[in-house]
Amino acid sequence: MNIVIIRHADPDYSIDSLTPQGRIEAELLSRRISKMDIKNIYCSPLGRAKATAEPTLQKMGREAEILDWLREFPAKIVEDSGKPNVVWDRMPAVWTKYPESYTKDGWYNTPVYEDTDVKECYDVVSKGIDELLAKHGYEKHEGYYKAVRPNRDTIVLFCHFGVECVLLSRLWDISPMIPWHGMVSLPTGVTVLTTEEREEGIAYFRCSRFGDLSHLDKEDVAPSFSARFCETYDSWDERH
């Protein structure tokens, strides 16, 4: 079985849709994804994910099933300034000092996430992906998946970077802090995971591509910057 996770194209967050650049990205993405043999297509309910999926769906004459838990990961944290912020945008000096941040059952109990609903939100996404994979023949069992109905089907998920990292965290039973802060899937990045079933009835998902942008590279289109931060501290023209 193959899981293809796609981050939305360059977003205009003010209207929950895409920028003009994002629409170009979504079109180039569609030329790649519409050629695939896809069993089911699932999408976040948010506008920027729907707008990203639209060109692909039109080319294929398909509709996507909307799954609420694929929306951007909703948990928030309040900064010292009193400003709310997303939970995956933590400064390295803050979260890395807690060894529990690196463990699958300890990260949400660190002081970094006191008085937040991060664990409750994480459980919603975990339940969602577990139920979806069970529907497709793979049932969660401790650290791996039982291949109840082994298959070579491909499913596509149009969603968001924050929730994508939560999905990887659940699939691999690791802390989401690592993909949240150590990896980045730029707009229309394509992540591909495939089951490895070296023992009968036992499956594990291996990642062959993460945030792949070959559909943009092919057309010499530079990727959007959204989800990256400043490369060096003095890069004030980049996100800080």
Sequence and secondary structure as in RCSB ss.txt:
>XXXX:A:sequence
MNIVIIRHADPDYSIDSLTPQGRIEAELLSRRISKMDIKNIYCSPLGRAKATAEPTLQKMGREAEILDWLREFPA
KIVEDSGKPNVVWDRMPAVWTKYPESYTKDGWYNTPVYEDTDVKECYDVVSKGIDELLAKHGYEKHEGYYKAVRP
NRDTIVLFCHFGVECVLLSRLWDISPMIPWHGMVSLPTGVTVLTTEEREEGIAYFRCSRFGDLSHLDKEDVAPSF
SARFCETYDSWDERH
>XXXX:A:secstr
 EEEEEE  SEETTTTEE HHHHHHHHHHHHHHTTS  SEEEE SSHHHHHHHHHHHHHHT   EE GGGS    
EEE TTS EEETT   HHHHTT GGGGSTTTGGGSGGGTT  HHHHHHHHHHHHHHHHHHTTEEEETTEEEESS 
   EEEEEE HHHHHHHHHHHHT  THHHHHH    TT EEEEEEEEEETTEEEEEEEEEEE HHHHTTT     
TT   SSTT TTS  
